[in-house]
Amino acid sequence: MAYYDSKGTPYTKYDAQNDRGARERMFAYTKGDPTVPAIVVNGEYVQSGWGSPPHG
């Protein structure tokens, strides 16, 4: 999140651990991959985890 904050890129954070609906949506994007974060840009799944450089 610090990366996106430093770039001034807005994002929405969801709690997939404690919010069942958020977890189900994440799994739908990632095809069941539990790695967080699941990065989704404009409704398209980009990756799970932090890449180098971060995508977004």
Secondary structure as a PSIPRED ss2 file (coil, helix, strand):
# PSIPRED VFORMAT (PSIPRED V4.0)

   1 M C   1.000  0.000  0.000
   2 A H   0.000  1.000  0.000
   3 Y H   0.000  1.000  0.000
   4 Y H   0.000  1.000  0.000
   5 D H   0.000  1.000  0.000
   6 S H   0.000  1.000  0.000
   7 K H   0.000  1.000  0.000
   8 G C   1.000  0.000  0.000
   9 T C   1.000  0.000  0.000
  10 P C   1.000  0.000  0.000
  11 Y C   1.000  0.000  0.000
  12 T C   1.000  0.000  0.000
  13 K C   1.000  0.000  0.000
  14 Y C   1.000  0.000  0.000
  15 D C   1.000  0.000  0.000
  16 A C   1.000  0.000  0.000
  17 Q C   1.000  0.000  0.000
  18 N C   1.000  0.000  0.000
  19 D C   1.000  0.000  0.000
  20 R H   0.000  1.000  0.000
  21 G H   0.000  1.000  0.000
  22 A H   0.000  1.000  0.000
  23 R H   0.000  1.000  0.000
  24 E H   0.000  1.000  0.000
  25 R H   0.000  1.000  0.000
  26 M H   0.000  1.000  0.000
  27 F H   0.000  1.000  0.000
  28 A H   0.000  1.000  0.000
  29 Y H   0.000  1.000  0.000
  30 T H   0.000  1.000  0.000
  31 K C   1.000  0.000  0.000
  32 G C   1.000  0.000  0.000
  33 D C   1.000  0.000  0.000
  34 P C   1.000  0.000  0.000
  35 T C   1.000  0.000  0.000
  36 V C   1.000  0.000  0.000
  37 P C   1.000  0.000  0.000
  38 A E   0.000  0.000  1.000
  39 I E   0.000  0.000  1.000
  40 V E   0.000  0.000  1.000
  41 V E   0.000  0.000  1.000
  42 N C   1.000  0.000  0.000
  43 G C   1.000  0.000  0.000
  44 E E   0.000  0.000  1.000
  45 Y E   0.000  0.000  1.000
  46 V E   0.000  0.000  1.000
  47 Q E   0.000  0.000  1.000
  48 S E   0.000  0.000  1.000
  49 G C   1.000  0.000  0.000
  50 W C   1.000  0.000  0.000
  51 G C   1.000  0.000  0.000
  52 S C   1.000  0.000  0.000
  53 P C   1.000  0.000  0.000
  54 P C   1.000  0.000  0.000
  55 H C   1.000  0.000  0.000
  56 G C   1.000  0.000  0.000
